[in-house]
Amino acid sequence: MSTRPPRPWRRSPDAFLSDVEQVLPWVEKHLADGEHDAPWSDVAPGTILAAIPDHPPIAPDPLDAVLRDLNEYIKPGLVRWDTPGWMAWFPCNAHPDSIIGDLLSSVMSQQGMLWLSSPACTELEMRMMEWMRKSIGLPDQFAEGGDGGGVIQDTASSAVLATLVAARERATNGQVNEHGPSAAEGLVAYCSNQAHSSMAKAVGITGIGRANLRSIPTDQNYCMDIDAFQTQVEADLHAGLKPFFCSATVGTTASGAFDPVEAISAICQSHDMWLHVDAAWAGSAAISPTHRDLIIAGAAQADSWCFNPHKWLGAVFDCCCLWVADRRALTTAMAIDPEYLRNKQSEEGHVIDYRDWHVQLGRRFRALKLWLLLRRTGVSALAKMIDHHIELAASLEHAIASMPHLELAAPRSLSLVCARHRNGDAATQALLQRINNSGRFAVTHCSLNNTLVIRFAIGTLSVEDFDIEALIDLITTT
Ligand SMILES: Cc1ncc(COP(=O)(O)O)c(C=O)c1O
């Protein structure tokens, strides 16, 4: 009997477990350090790259050597989005319960492109999208089992891209997919001048063209000016163009402004335009009954609605929940049917094949991280977390409002506070730098009304009232 050569690529479950055990103390320390590590990394550009050998190892490295390098040159380059003082951009929380879900997803290594390729991945996702829909109180037109339904996308950028493709194909009767962008001629899309840049990216990718994206002015609170929207739509119709898509933002990136979704929907409905609602950040707050109505107002008239549980709710990145009212509009636009993917279950039509709900074919088992989060943390605790963050933001807002040298640059939106120095941009910039150099707090900026503004986006899992007090002290003494 011939003996087989060794299989150096294989790892027995025992060996894997022992590796995991060796990594776990590192994990524990990393999580504990998150309570006090400085939020920003202070490595100079190129430092980490220079520390990594030019060529990969030919023979295996021991795990302790990898962990040593992890500490030596990877960890210093980590930005601690999980530290209590993290208030930059928006939060990107990884709740431990969700981390376990993500870990299990890696262990299971499912590829859920078809129901057949992973029934568990598909059906848990269907159920999680319903759990999530009910948790945030989204209306029934998005429910699984009717005309609508939900899907987990990687990011809100992918969600708006997918819905734009669906709307484009609905408006052109499938002609752009068949004949290319010339069939999209005359289509016009809309969003406010505060909408996220993913919208401009998506109109470029889909062949609509950025020249055909109307950036609608906003009012004094940075919400879409509904009269300006109406006027622009009428002007476009008058010019023989075809308004077909509008993205309304619930919680803009700069200041957290809420577009008037109900009023926007009335205009969209009268011109058969697809209304997408981008609630990437603010959507998580709808899990709190106190804030829900504000966030889902107008959702019943929307064609699609999305938010990122990976931002504020604690689902490990990446996780964007997208619901559509008419799933066929999306799946018709995205469907592909090569022979090698054909199977009986798909053809019988009783299953969902999520490959038809987004751009990519293959997909991870993301529903697990929502399942673990919702089961182990529960909806009530998550709602309390949101309320807690919003209370902290309100206390920061009040403190800033009473400071002689600062002013609020926009109304507080949920847990986002925008402020600037009364002495102008240079003073605001100096304060921003001081906060970021504190080693305890991280903030980023935006521009509102052509002035520099500091954004305080409160919302990490561990932030407490004493952190906000320390921040107020820092600002006061600066
Ligand atoms: C309102 C809004 N929409 C979309 C996005 C894009 O998010 P993603 O990174 O999921 O594409 C962001 C990011 O912060 C956002 O604030």
The ligand as an ORCA input file, in Angstrom:
! r2SCAN-3c Opt
* xyz 0 1
  C     -26.354     58.848      5.130
  C     -25.308     57.888      4.654
  N     -25.545     57.141      3.570
  C     -24.636     56.274      3.108
  C     -23.435     56.108      3.732
  C     -22.453     55.139      3.154
  O     -22.294     54.081      4.001
  P     -21.572     52.735      3.560
  O     -20.197     52.821      4.091
  O     -22.409     51.678      4.219
  O     -21.623     52.640      2.094
  C     -23.124     56.852      4.881
  C     -21.849     56.707      5.572
  O     -21.605     57.244      6.596
  C     -24.092     57.765      5.347
  O     -23.855     58.534      6.416
*
